[in-house]
Amino acid sequence: MASNDPAFEQKAAAIIGLYLKPPQHAAVFCIDEKSAIQALDRLDRRLPLSPGRAERHGFEYYRHGTLSLFAALNPQTGEVLGQTAPRHTSVEFVAFLSEVVANCPSDQPIHIILDNLSVHKAPLVREFLGLHPNVEFHFTPTYSSWLNQVESWFSKLQREVLDRGIFTSVADLRRKILRYIRLYGKTAKPFQWKYSDIRRRVRAC
């Protein structure tokens, strides 16, 4: 869906500027949450590849429950800080923000890129910002959460862990997600974006 945000260009330029040339001595984080992740215990184990058929799971499963994942991606290093929670209310969000801020020097400016979810603008969050004047939010334009690089990381998590995983409980799901984050951090690299003007290629053809 195309953005209808009248300030799209200004907001997008500010976020891209943080990626390309972050303020000196400042920290930048891309933050979002992935809610209602299901702990699916699949009754049939993974079906292997065969000619003309992709790897897949059987269709029967048992649903043990769900959890939410808050994640903060450092676009300069590619490293991810993650925290799971049973829900994704403003209480859990502020708890995660507190953890992110605690990982930085107390006087360091912190720029946080996030979308327009109502939880991100709740009174408790505004109270947190009042207590942490060194933290500044940068909201993506409406319908443009793709500008937030943590969405690319969530896509990797979905493909490499959730789509292929078998989880015997919510605790098992949490353990495997956090293990993935730890292992990912050992080889983390910044995402490299490349713009391609499809309309221009079509005209050239």
C-alpha positions, 0 to 999 in steps of 0.5 A: 500500500502506498503511503498517504503521509503528506510528510513522507519525503521529510520523514523518509529523508530523516530516517535515511539520513540516520542510516547513511550519516548518523549524528556523531557520538549518537546511537541509532536503533530500529525498534519494533515488535513481532506480536502473537508468535505462535508456538506450533508443535507440528505433528509431522516432522519436516517433509524433505525436498523431492523433485518438483516439491519444496521442503514443507511441514505436514498440515497438522499441528498443536498450538501451545500459545503465543508470545511477543518479541521486541527487537532493536537493530543497530543499523551500523553494526547489524547487532540485535537486542531482543526481549520476549513478553507475553503481551505487547502493551505499553508496559512491556514496550517501556520495559524494553526501551529501558533495557535498550537505554541501559546498554548505552552511556547515560549521556549518549544521544539515542535516536530510535526509528519506529512505526506509528503503532498506538503503543509507541505513543501511549502516555506511559511512553511519553512519560518515559521520554520525559525522563530520558531527554537524550532519547528521540523518536523518529516515526516512519511515514504511514504505510512505510514500515519497510523503512525500518530496517528491523523489519528486514531482520524480522523477515530473516527470523521468520524464514530461518526460525519460525517457518521451519521450527517445531516448538513444544511450548512457549518456553521452548519458542522463547529459548529458540528465538533468544538463541537465534539472536545470540548466534546472529550477533556473532556474525551480524553485519549491517544491511546493505540497501540498494534502490532500483527504479523498476519504472525506469527499467521498464521504459528502457526495455 
